[in-house]
């Protein structure tokens, strides 16, 4: 996913890196990532560290949601897609299309 001109993503902004990794997994592989997959992809040593960022993305930012206790139910919300649309050149700001691909909550 390429950043739009003028957009910045600080390397320490792990929460945004998690959001982008979720989007990438869903759009390229067709399934949401597991916490273990996110930990490996992002170089985070602990699955609890990934879980911490996912909870923040859900509770504070309202960018993701999932069904507790079930694997691969992680989904981007419309708000999460809109946020990514502001940062990228991808046409994901067209929410009607994104809903069908990403199974938006």
C-alpha positions in Angstrom: 0.0 0.0 0.0 1.6 3.3 -1.1 1.2 6.5 0.9 -0.4 9.4 -0.8 1.8 12.4 -1.5 2.2 14.5 1.6 1.0 11.8 4.0 3.3 10.6 6.6 3.6 7.4 8.6 6.0 7.5 11.5 7.7 4.1 12.0 6.8 4.2 15.7 3.1 4.5 14.9 2.5 0.8 15.5 -1.2 1.2 15.6 -1.3 2.5 12.0 1.0 -0.3 10.9 -1.4 -2.9 12.4 -4.3 -1.3 10.6 -2.4 -1.3 7.3 -1.4 -5.0 7.8 -5.0 -6.0 8.5 -6.1 -4.2 5.3 -3.3 -5.7 3.3 -4.1 -9.2 4.5 -7.8 -8.9 3.7 -7.3 -7.5 0.3 -4.4 -9.7 -0.9 -5.2 -13.0 0.8 -8.9 -12.7 1.2 -8.9 -13.4 4.9 -8.1 -11.3 8.0 -4.9 -12.1 9.7 -4.6 -13.9 13.1 -2.8 -12.2 16.0 0.1 -14.5 15.5 0.4 -13.6 11.8 0.3 -9.9 12.6 3.0 -10.3 15.3 5.3 -12.0 12.7 4.6 -9.5 10.0 5.1 -6.5 12.2 8.1 -7.8 14.1 6.3 -7.6 17.4 7.7 -10.2 19.8 4.5 -10.7 21.9 1.0 -11.6 20.7 -0.2 -9.6 23.7 1.5 -6.5 22.1 -0.5 -7.0 18.9 -3.7 -7.6 21.0 -3.1 -4.3 22.8 -3.0 -2.4 19.6 -6.0 -4.1 18.2 -8.0 -3.3 21.3 -7.0 0.3 20.9 -8.0 0.3 17.3 -11.4 -1.1 18.3 -12.1 0.9 21.5 -10.4 4.2 20.9 -10.3 4.7 17.2 -13.3 2.4 16.2 -11.3 1.3 13.1 -11.7 -2.5 13.5 -14.0 -5.0 15.1 -14.1 -8.7 15.6 -16.1 -11.6 17.3 -14.4 -12.4 20.6 -13.0 -15.9 20.8 -13.1 -16.7 17.1 -10.2 -16.6 14.7 -10.2 -14.6 11.5 -13.2 -12.4 12.3 -11.2 -9.2 12.4 -12.8 -6.6 10.1 -12.3 -3.0 9.2 -15.1 -0.6 10.0 -16.2 2.1 7.6 -14.4 4.5 9.8 -11.2 2.5 9.5 -11.5 2.3 5.7 -12.1 6.0 5.5 -9.0 6.7 7.6 -6.9 4.5 5.3 -8.4 6.3 2.3 -7.0 9.6 3.6 -3.5 8.1 3.8 -3.2 6.1 0.7 -3.6 6.3 -3.1 -5.8 3.3 -3.1 -9.4 4.0 -4.1 -10.7 2.5 -0.8 -12.5 5.7 0.0 -15.2 4.4 -2.2 -17.0 2.7 0.7 -19.6 0.9 -1.4 -16.9 -1.1 -3.2 -14.8 -1.6 -0.1 -17.8 -3.0 1.9 -18.1 -5.9 -0.5 -14.4 -6.8 -0.5 -13.7 -6.2 3.2 -17.0 -7.3 4.7 -17.2 -4.1 6.7 -18.9 -4.1 10.0 
